[in-house]
Amino acid sequence: MKLLSRMGLGALLAAVSASAAFAQSPARPYDPTTPKTRAEVRADLADWRAAGYDPLDWLDYPYNAQRVARIVAERRARQPGASITQ
């Protein structure tokens, strides 16, 4: 009985690890649902700051963030090879 339960547990672990290995398909670069890397987040923050965003300006928060988001989106749309995402 002990051997049977160990074999069952081994088969279960093998199935779980195999399914985890094949579960994630390669992400496309324009897929907005994929998580960003630390380098991408830092690059985004640098773009936002270059466009005039101040994260410490909390008095004008929604408006300044929306304004800078439009500026950054326009700059990225003008870059060669940029794709439009929605």
N, CA, C and O atoms as CSV, one atom per row, in Angstrom:
chain,resi,resn,atom,element,x,y,z
A,1,MET,N,N,0.807,-1.184,0.000
A,1,MET,CA,C,0.000,0.000,0.000
A,1,MET,C,C,0.865,1.269,0.000
A,1,MET,O,O,0.548,2.262,-0.655
A,2,LYS,N,N,1.966,1.200,0.756
A,2,LYS,CA,C,2.853,2.344,0.832
A,2,LYS,C,C,3.506,2.606,-0.533
A,2,LYS,O,O,3.696,3.756,-0.928
A,3,LEU,N,N,3.840,1.537,-1.237
A,3,LEU,CA,C,4.444,1.668,-2.564
A,3,LEU,C,C,3.452,2.284,-3.547
A,3,LEU,O,O,3.822,3.125,-4.367
A,4,LEU,N,N,2.216,1.871,-3.462
A,4,LEU,CA,C,1.188,2.397,-4.362
A,4,LEU,C,C,0.966,3.892,-4.117
A,4,LEU,O,O,0.808,4.648,-5.076
A,5,SER,N,N,0.950,4.328,-2.876
A,5,SER,CA,C,0.747,5.747,-2.589
A,5,SER,C,C,1.942,6.580,-3.034
A,5,SER,O,O,1.773,7.710,-3.492
A,6,ARG,N,N,3.139,6.037,-2.906
A,6,ARG,CA,C,4.326,6.765,-3.382
A,6,ARG,C,C,4.324,6.882,-4.899
A,6,ARG,O,O,4.704,7.919,-5.444
A,7,MET,N,N,3.903,5.838,-5.575
A,7,MET,CA,C,3.827,5.891,-7.042
A,7,MET,C,C,2.774,6.900,-7.485
A,7,MET,O,O,2.974,7.636,-8.451
A,8,GLY,N,N,1.653,6.927,-6.773
A,8,GLY,CA,C,0.604,7.895,-7.101
A,8,GLY,C,C,1.072,9.320,-6.882
A,8,GLY,O,O,0.809,10.202,-7.700
A,9,LEU,N,N,1.764,9.543,-5.776
A,9,LEU,CA,C,2.296,10.875,-5.494
A,9,LEU,C,C,3.341,11.277,-6.533
A,9,LEU,O,O,3.374,12.431,-6.962
A,10,GLY,N,N,4.187,10.345,-6.937
A,10,GLY,CA,C,5.194,10.631,-7.969
A,10,GLY,C,C,4.550,10.968,-9.303
A,10,GLY,O,O,4.989,11.881,-10.002
A,11,ALA,N,N,3.502,10.223,-9.653
A,11,ALA,CA,C,2.798,10.502,-10.909
A,11,ALA,C,C,2.120,11.868,-10.856
A,11,ALA,O,O,2.123,12.605,-11.842
A,12,LEU,N,N,1.545,12.201,-9.713
A,12,LEU,CA,C,0.902,13.505,-9.555
A,12,LEU,C,C,1.913,14.640,-9.663
A,12,LEU,O,O,1.656,15.634,-10.343
A,13,LEU,N,N,3.045,14.505,-9.010
A,13,LEU,CA,C,4.080,15.532,-9.097
A,13,LEU,C,C,4.631,15.675,-10.513
A,13,LEU,O,O,4.904,16.785,-10.970
A,14,ALA,N,N,4.792,14.546,-11.204
A,14,ALA,CA,C,5.274,14.605,-12.587
A,14,ALA,C,C,4.269,15.304,-13.484
A,14,ALA,O,O,4.652,16.089,-14.352
A,15,ALA,N,N,2.976,15.025,-13.281
A,15,ALA,CA,C,1.948,15.663,-14.108
A,15,ALA,C,C,1.882,17.166,-13.842
A,15,ALA,O,O,1.732,17.960,-14.771
A,16,VAL,N,N,1.994,17.550,-12.582
A,16,VAL,CA,C,1.931,18.973,-12.238
A,16,VAL,C,C,3.145,19.713,-12.804
A,16,VAL,O,O,3.000,20.807,-13.350
A,17,SER,N,N,4.314,19.139,-12.681
A,17,SER,CA,C,5.504,19.823,-13.183
A,17,SER,C,C,5.506,19.887,-14.710
A,17,SER,O,O,5.960,20.875,-15.286
A,18,ALA,N,N,5.008,18.853,-15.362
A,18,ALA,CA,C,4.938,18.879,-16.825
A,18,ALA,C,C,3.921,19.902,-17.297
A,18,ALA,O,O,4.161,20.612,-18.274
A,19,SER,N,N,2.785,19.986,-16.612
A,19,SER,CA,C,1.781,20.966,-17.032
A,19,SER,C,C,2.265,22.385,-16.776
A,19,SER,O,O,1.941,23.288,-17.547
A,20,ALA,N,N,3.029,22.604,-15.716
A,20,ALA,CA,C,3.563,23.936,-15.434
A,20,ALA,C,C,4.608,24.342,-16.472
A,20,ALA,O,O,4.736,25.519,-16.808
A,21,ALA,N,N,5.345,23.369,-16.971
A,21,ALA,CA,C,6.376,23.680,-17.964
A,21,ALA,C,C,5.768,24.091,-19.294
A,21,ALA,O,O,6.343,24.915,-20.005
A,22,PHE,N,N,4.614,23.531,-19.643
A,22,PHE,CA,C,4.004,23.821,-20.931
A,22,PHE,C,C,2.851,24.809,-20.840
A,22,PHE,O,O,2.260,25.148,-21.865
A,23,ALA,N,N,2.518,25.274,-19.658
A,23,ALA,CA,C,1.356,26.134,-19.488
A,23,ALA,C,C,1.589,27.537,-20.024
A,23,ALA,O,O,0.648,28.149,-20.530
A,24,GLN,N,N,2.779,28.064,-19.937
A,24,GLN,CA,C,3.031,29.432,-20.345
A,24,GLN,C,C,3.552,29.474,-21.765
A,24,GLN,O,O,4.603,28.917,-22.083
A,25,SER,N,N,2.793,30.147,-22.607
A,25,SER,CA,C,3.233,30.313,-23.985
A,25,SER,C,C,4.138,31.540,-24.055
A,25,SER,O,O,4.066,32.402,-23.179
A,26,PRO,N,N,4.975,31.633,-25.063
A,26,PRO,CA,C,5.835,32.812,-25.169
A,26,PRO,C,C,4.994,34.079,-25.338
A,26,PRO,O,O,4.036,34.098,-26.111
A,27,ALA,N,N,5.353,35.115,-24.625
A,27,ALA,CA,C,4.597,36.361,-24.650
A,27,ALA,C,C,5.002,37.205,-25.854
A,27,ALA,O,O,6.172,37.273,-26.229
A,28,ARG,N,N,4.012,37.835,-26.437
A,28,ARG,CA,C,4.287,38.746,-27.541
A,28,ARG,C,C,4.676,40.101,-26.961
A,28,ARG,O,O,4.188,40.464,-25.891
A,29,PRO,N,N,5.537,40.859,-27.634
A,29,PRO,CA,C,5.979,42.136,-27.075
A,29,PRO,C,C,4.860,43.167,-26.938
A,29,PRO,O,O,4.985,44.084,-26.127
A,30,TYR,N,N,3.790,43.051,-27.688
A,30,TYR,CA,C,2.720,44.044,-27.618
A,30,TYR,C,C,1.558,43.586,-26.749
A,30,TYR,O,O,0.503,44.221,-26.763
A,31,ASP,N,N,1.715,42.529,-26.012
A,31,ASP,CA,C,0.647,42.014,-25.163
A,31,ASP,C,C,0.625,42.791,-23.845
A,31,ASP,O,O,1.550,42.652,-23.045
A,32,PRO,N,N,-0.416,43.612,-23.595
A,32,PRO,CA,C,-0.430,44.430,-22.387
A,32,PRO,C,C,-0.723,43.647,-21.109
A,32,PRO,O,O,-0.595,44.193,-20.013
A,33,THR,N,N,-1.110,42.384,-21.229
A,33,THR,CA,C,-1.438,41.614,-20.028
A,33,THR,C,C,-0.229,40.929,-19.421
A,33,THR,O,O,-0.323,40.407,-18.310
A,34,THR,N,N,0.892,40.912,-20.103
A,34,THR,CA,C,2.079,40.276,-19.548
A,34,THR,C,C,2.731,41.201,-18.532
A,34,THR,O,O,2.745,42.417,-18.727
A,35,PRO,N,N,3.262,40.654,-17.468
A,35,PRO,CA,C,3.918,41.514,-16.475
A,35,PRO,C,C,5.202,42.118,-17.033
A,35,PRO,O,O,5.892,41.508,-17.850
A,36,LYS,N,N,5.503,43.316,-16.578
A,36,LYS,CA,C,6.701,44.005,-17.044
A,36,LYS,C,C,7.890,43.625,-16.184
A,36,LYS,O,O,7.753,43.291,-15.008
A,37,THR,N,N,9.059,43.685,-16.799
A,37,THR,CA,C,10.287,43.445,-16.051
A,37,THR,C,C,10.662,44.722,-15.301
A,37,THR,O,O,10.111,45.792,-15.561
A,38,ARG,N,N,11.592,44.599,-14.382
A,38,ARG,CA,C,12.046,45.759,-13.617
A,38,ARG,C,C,12.656,46.809,-14.546
A,38,ARG,O,O,12.459,48.006,-14.341
A,39,ALA,N,N,13.389,46.371,-15.557
A,39,ALA,CA,C,14.011,47.306,-16.489
A,39,ALA,C,C,12.947,48.062,-17.293
A,39,ALA,O,O,13.109,49.251,-17.570
A,40,GLU,N,N,11.863,47.379,-17.666
A,40,GLU,CA,C,10.790,48.051,-18.411
A,40,GLU,C,C,10.075,49.084,-17.547
A,40,GLU,O,O,9.717,50.159,-18.027
A,41,VAL,N,N,9.871,48.760,-16.281
A,41,VAL,CA,C,9.219,49.710,-15.372
A,41,VAL,C,C,10.107,50.930,-15.165
A,41,VAL,O,O,9.615,52.059,-15.152
A,42,ARG,N,N,11.395,50.717,-15.003
A,42,ARG,CA,C,12.316,51.853,-14.833
A,42,ARG,C,C,12.368,52.709,-16.097
A,42,ARG,O,O,12.440,53.935,-16.012
A,43,ALA,N,N,12.332,52.075,-17.261
A,43,ALA,CA,C,12.327,52.822,-18.515
A,43,ALA,C,C,11.035,53.625,-18.661
A,43,ALA,O,O,11.060,54.757,-19.143
A,44,ASP,N,N,9.913,53.046,-18.250
A,44,ASP,CA,C,8.650,53.777,-18.282
A,44,ASP,C,C,8.694,54.990,-17.357
A,44,ASP,O,O,8.243,56.072,-17.731
A,45,LEU,N,N,9.228,54.817,-16.166
A,45,LEU,CA,C,9.325,55.934,-15.236
A,45,LEU,C,C,10.232,57.027,-15.786
A,45,LEU,O,O,9.947,58.213,-15.625
A,46,ALA,N,N,11.318,56.631,-16.432
A,46,ALA,CA,C,12.218,57.621,-17.033
A,46,ALA,C,C,11.506,58.382,-18.149
A,46,ALA,O,O,11.676,59.594,-18.275
A,47,ASP,N,N,10.710,57.683,-18.958
A,47,ASP,CA,C,9.947,58.350,-20.013
A,47,ASP,C,C,8.934,59.330,-19.419
A,47,ASP,O,O,8.780,60.448,-19.911
A,48,TRP,N,N,8.251,58.905,-18.366
A,48,TRP,CA,C,7.256,59.768,-17.731
A,48,TRP,C,C,7.913,61.002,-17.122
A,48,TRP,O,O,7.391,62.110,-17.248
A,49,ARG,N,N,9.051,60.815,-16.465
A,49,ARG,CA,C,9.729,61.970,-15.864
A,49,ARG,C,C,10.256,62.913,-16.933
A,49,ARG,O,O,10.241,64.130,-16.747
A,50,ALA,N,N,10.725,62.363,-18.057
A,50,ALA,CA,C,11.199,63.208,-19.152
A,50,ALA,C,C,10.052,64.014,-19.752
A,50,ALA,O,O,10.268,65.097,-20.297
A,51,ALA,N,N,8.837,63.487,-19.652
A,51,ALA,CA,C,7.675,64.198,-20.177
A,51,ALA,C,C,7.107,65.199,-19.178
A,51,ALA,O,O,6.155,65.913,-19.492
A,52,GLY,N,N,7.684,65.259,-17.977
A,52,GLY,CA,C,7.260,66.258,-17.012
A,52,GLY,C,C,6.484,65.725,-15.823
A,52,GLY,O,O,5.924,66.518,-15.066
A,53,TYR,N,N,6.428,64.429,-15.630
A,53,TYR,CA,C,5.682,63.869,-14.497
A,53,TYR,C,C,6.482,63.979,-13.214
A,53,TYR,O,O,7.670,63.660,-13.179
A,54,ASP,N,N,5.821,64.434,-12.162
A,54,ASP,CA,C,6.428,64.520,-10.834
A,54,ASP,C,C,5.609,63.643,-9.894
A,54,ASP,O,O,4.481,64.005,-9.558
A,55,PRO,N,N,6.144,62.493,-9.457
A,55,PRO,CA,C,5.363,61.610,-8.602
A,55,PRO,C,C,5.060,62.206,-7.230
A,55,PRO,O,O,4.199,61.691,-6.517
A,56,LEU,N,N,5.743,63.270,-6.848
A,56,LEU,CA,C,5.490,63.892,-5.553
A,56,LEU,C,C,4.420,64.985,-5.624
A,56,LEU,O,O,4.022,65.523,-4.590
A,57,ASP,N,N,3.957,65.313,-6.813
A,57,ASP,CA,C,2.908,66.316,-6.987
A,57,ASP,C,C,1.545,65.635,-6.860
A,57,ASP,O,O,0.888,65.346,-7.860
A,58,TRP,N,N,1.137,65.388,-5.630
A,58,TRP,CA,C,-0.103,64.665,-5.404
A,58,TRP,C,C,-1.322,65.563,-5.409
A,58,TRP,O,O,-2.447,65.064,-5.426
A,59,LEU,N,N,-1.134,66.871,-5.396
A,59,LEU,CA,C,-2.280,67.789,-5.438
A,59,LEU,C,C,-2.963,67.760,-6.804
A,59,LEU,O,O,-4.188,67.842,-6.891
A,60,ASP,N,N,-2.171,67.645,-7.866
A,60,ASP,CA,C,-2.714,67.623,-9.230
A,60,ASP,C,C,-2.666,66.226,-9.823
A,60,ASP,O,O,-2.575,66.070,-11.041
A,61,TYR,N,N,-2.726,65.205,-8.968
A,61,TYR,CA,C,-2.431,63.843,-9.399
A,61,TYR,C,C,-3.208,63.345,-10.614
A,61,TYR,O,O,-2.564,62.978,-11.597
A,62,PRO,N,N,-4.485,63.306,-10.626
A,62,PRO,CA,C,-5.075,62.637,-11.786
A,62,PRO,C,C,-4.826,63.396,-13.082
A,62,PRO,O,O,-4.679,62.790,-14.143
A,63,TYR,N,N,-4.779,64.710,-12.998
A,63,TYR,CA,C,-4.651,65.502,-14.215
A,63,TYR,C,C,-3.233,65.470,-14.786
A,63,TYR,O,O,-3.048,65.338,-15.996
A,64,ASN,N,N,-2.244,65.591,-13.915
A,64,ASN,CA,C,-0.877,65.581,-14.441
A,64,ASN,C,C,-0.492,64.190,-14.940
A,64,ASN,O,O,0.274,64.076,-15.897
A,65,ALA,N,N,-1.000,63.148,-14.323
A,65,ALA,CA,C,-0.695,61.797,-14.794
A,65,ALA,C,C,-1.345,61.536,-16.146
A,65,ALA,O,O,-0.729,60.921,-17.017
A,66,GLN,N,N,-2.581,61.993,-16.333
A,66,GLN,CA,C,-3.259,61.810,-17.616
A,66,GLN,C,C,-2.582,62.612,-18.722
A,66,GLN,O,O,-2.448,62.139,-19.850
A,67,ARG,N,N,-2.159,63.821,-18.392
A,67,ARG,CA,C,-1.480,64.668,-19.387
A,67,ARG,C,C,-0.172,64.025,-19.828
A,67,ARG,O,O,0.126,63.959,-21.020
A,68,VAL,N,N,0.602,63.555,-18.863
A,68,VAL,CA,C,1.891,62.947,-19.184
A,68,VAL,C,C,1.689,61.614,-19.913
A,68,VAL,O,O,2.482,61.266,-20.788
A,69,ALA,N,N,0.649,60.873,-19.565
A,69,ALA,CA,C,0.375,59.616,-20.273
A,69,ALA,C,C,0.102,59.877,-21.750
A,69,ALA,O,O,0.539,59.111,-22.608
A,70,ARG,N,N,-0.625,60.965,-22.051
A,70,ARG,CA,C,-0.863,61.311,-23.458
A,70,ARG,C,C,0.438,61.686,-24.161
A,70,ARG,O,O,0.672,61.287,-25.302
A,71,ILE,N,N,1.284,62.455,-23.474
A,71,ILE,CA,C,2.555,62.873,-24.066
A,71,ILE,C,C,3.434,61.654,-24.360
A,71,ILE,O,O,4.007,61.547,-25.444
A,72,VAL,N,N,3.538,60.745,-23.401
A,72,VAL,CA,C,4.370,59.550,-23.578
A,72,VAL,C,C,3.806,58.677,-24.691
A,72,VAL,O,O,4.571,58.134,-25.488
A,73,ALA,N,N,2.489,58.529,-24.764
A,73,ALA,CA,C,1.876,57.718,-25.817
A,73,ALA,C,C,2.139,58.318,-27.195
A,73,ALA,O,O,2.394,57.589,-28.153
A,74,GLU,N,N,2.077,59.651,-27.296
A,74,GLU,CA,C,2.356,60.307,-28.576
A,74,GLU,C,C,3.817,60.114,-28.983
A,74,GLU,O,O,4.112,59.867,-30.152
A,75,ARG,N,N,4.718,60.228,-28.025
A,75,ARG,CA,C,6.143,60.037,-28.333
A,75,ARG,C,C,6.420,58.614,-28.784
A,75,ARG,O,O,7.180,58.394,-29.727
A,76,ARG,N,N,5.806,57.648,-28.113
A,76,ARG,CA,C,6.023,56.248,-28.491
A,76,ARG,C,C,5.393,55.919,-29.830
A,76,ARG,O,O,5.907,55.070,-30.558
A,77,ALA,N,N,4.287,56.574,-30.174
A,77,ALA,CA,C,3.646,56.333,-31.462
A,77,ALA,C,C,4.493,56.875,-32.607
A,77,ALA,O,O,4.444,56.355,-33.722
A,78,ARG,N,N,5.273,57.922,-32.328
A,78,ARG,CA,C,6.134,58.503,-33.360
A,78,ARG,C,C,7.428,57.736,-33.570
A,78,ARG,O,O,8.128,57.957,-34.558
A,79,GLN,N,N,7.751,56.833,-32.648
A,79,GLN,CA,C,8.982,56.051,-32.792
A,79,GLN,C,C,8.854,55.067,-33.944
A,79,GLN,O,O,7.775,54.520,-34.170
A,80,PRO,N,N,9.941,54.831,-34.678
A,80,PRO,CA,C,9.874,53.867,-35.776
A,80,PRO,C,C,9.647,52.457,-35.231
A,80,PRO,O,O,10.248,52.061,-34.232
A,81,GLY,N,N,8.783,51.718,-35.892
A,81,GLY,CA,C,8.499,50.349,-35.490
A,81,GLY,C,C,7.527,50.242,-34.348
A,81,GLY,O,O,7.351,49.161,-33.785
A,82,ALA,N,N,6.883,51.347,-33.987
A,82,ALA,CA,C,5.927,51.316,-32.890
A,82,ALA,C,C,4.618,50.707,-33.364
A,82,ALA,O,O,4.167,50.968,-34.479
A,83,SER,N,N,4.016,49.897,-32.511
A,83,SER,CA,C,2.733,49.318,-32.833
A,83,SER,C,C,1.680,49.914,-31.908
A,83,SER,O,O,1.957,50.209,-30.746
A,84,ILE,N,N,0.495,50.086,-32.423
A,84,ILE,CA,C,-0.579,50.656,-31.651
A,84,ILE,C,C,-1.250,49.550,-30.862
A,84,ILE,O,O,-1.669,48.543,-31.433
A,85,THR,N,N,-1.354,49.731,-29.546
A,85,THR,CA,C,-2.004,48.736,-28.689
A,85,THR,C,C,-3.247,49.347,-28.060
A,85,THR,O,O,-3.325,50.555,-27.835
A,86,GLN,N,N,-4.194,48.499,-27.788
A,86,GLN,CA,C,-5.403,48.980,-27.129
A,86,GLN,C,C,-5.755,48.099,-25.998
A,86,GLN,O,O,-6.749,48.340,-25.314
